């Protein structure tokens, strides 16, 4: 398995797809990297020569990827929170930040549903029974 930017990329995949396993590299950026490195995108990752891997590695080092990119994103979110921007407040409250509705849906951000104010059936029937 070739190792690029600290990530093992799969052997059997085409190199243009295999590069997308690196955080921060999508299909468009992967194709641009391969074009600059003059590597055929249809070659399997296991068939790359050491020279091709080296040129791809040097091109990947020019863009932020993996831990460096995660750090940048985390700092951006912290800045939004610190300046108390609307998006920062939404991040802090664990709600969607891009204008989605929250009355229904938004379960990924909000977590498991918490019922408020409604009494469960068991508690309601026990309360309705006369005491002996």
C-alpha positions in Angstrom: 0.0 0.0 0.0 1.5 3.3 -1.0 1.6 5.9 1.8 0.9 9.5 1.0 0.5 12.4 3.5 0.4 9.9 6.3 -2.4 7.8 4.8 -2.3 4.4 3.4 -4.1 4.6 0.0 -5.7 1.4 -1.4 -3.7 -0.6 -3.9 -6.5 -1.9 -6.1 -8.1 1.5 -6.8 -7.3 3.9 -9.6 -5.0 6.6 -8.4 -7.5 9.4 -9.0 -9.9 7.7 -6.6 -7.3 6.5 -4.2 -6.1 10.1 -3.6 -9.5 11.1 -2.3 -8.9 8.9 0.8 -6.7 11.7 2.0 -8.7 14.3 4.1 -8.7 17.5 2.1 -8.4 16.0 -1.3 -11.5 15.6 -3.4 -11.9 14.3 -6.9 -11.2 17.7 -8.6 -8.0 18.4 -6.6 -6.8 14.8 -7.2 -7.2 15.2 -10.9 -5.4 18.5 -10.8 -2.5 16.9 -8.8 -2.2 14.1 -11.3 -2.3 16.5 -14.3 0.6 18.5 -12.7 2.5 15.3 -11.9 1.9 14.1 -15.5 0.5 10.8 -14.2 -2.3 8.8 -15.9 -5.4 8.9 -13.7 -6.4 5.4 -14.7 -3.3 3.7 -13.3 -3.8 1.6 -10.2 -2.1 2.8 -7.1 0.0 -0.4 -6.8 1.5 0.2 -10.3 2.9 3.6 -9.6 6.7 4.0 -9.8 8.7 5.5 -6.9 9.3 8.6 -9.0 5.6 9.2 -9.7 4.8 8.7 -6.0 7.5 11.2 -5.1 6.2 13.9 -7.4 2.6 13.3 -6.2 3.8 13.5 -2.6 5.6 16.9 -3.2 2.4 18.3 -4.8 0.3 17.1 -1.9 2.6 18.8 0.6 1.8 22.2 -1.0 -1.9 22.1 0.0 -3.2 21.7 3.6 -4.4 18.1 4.3 -5.1 15.7 7.2 -4.1 17.1 10.6 -3.1 20.5 9.4 -6.5 21.1 7.6 -8.4 19.7 10.6 -6.5 22.2 12.8 -7.4 25.1 10.5 -11.1 24.1 10.5 -11.2 23.8 14.3 -9.5 27.2 14.7 -12.1 28.8 12.3 -15.0 27.4 14.3 -13.3 28.6 17.6 -13.0 32.1 16.1 -16.7 32.1 15.2 -17.6 31.1 18.7 -15.2 33.6 20.3 -16.6 36.5 18.2 -20.1 35.3 19.0 -21.1 35.2 15.4 -24.5 33.6 14.6 -22.8 30.5 13.1 -20.5 30.3 16.2 -23.5 30.3 18.5 -25.1 27.5 16.5 -21.9 25.5 16.7 -21.8 26.0 20.5 -25.5 25.0 20.9 -25.0 21.9 18.7 -27.6 23.0 16.1 -27.4 23.2 12.3 -25.4 26.2 11.2 -26.6 26.6 7.6 -30.2 27.6 7.9 -31.9 24.2 8.0 -35.1 23.8 9.8 -35.0 22.4 13.4 -38.6 22.0 14.3 -38.5 18.6 12.7 -35.4 16.8 11.5 -31.8 18.0 12.5 -31.4 14.8 14.5 -27.8 14.4 13.5 -26.9 17.7 15.2 -29.4 17.7 18.0 -29.0 14.0 19.1 -31.6 11.6 20.4 -35.1 13.1 20.8 -35.9 14.3 24.3 -39.6 14.5 25.0 -40.5 17.6 27.1 -43.8 18.1 28.9 -45.6 15.0 27.8 -46.2 12.2 30.3 -45.6 8.6 29.4 -48.6 6.2 29.2 -47.6 4.3 32.3 -47.3 7.4 34.5 -50.6 8.7 33.2 -52.5 5.5 34.0 -51.0 5.3 37.5 -52.0 8.9 38.2 -55.6 8.2 37.0 -56.1 5.2 39.2 -57.9 5.9 42.5 -55.8 5.2 45.6 -57.0 2.4 47.9 
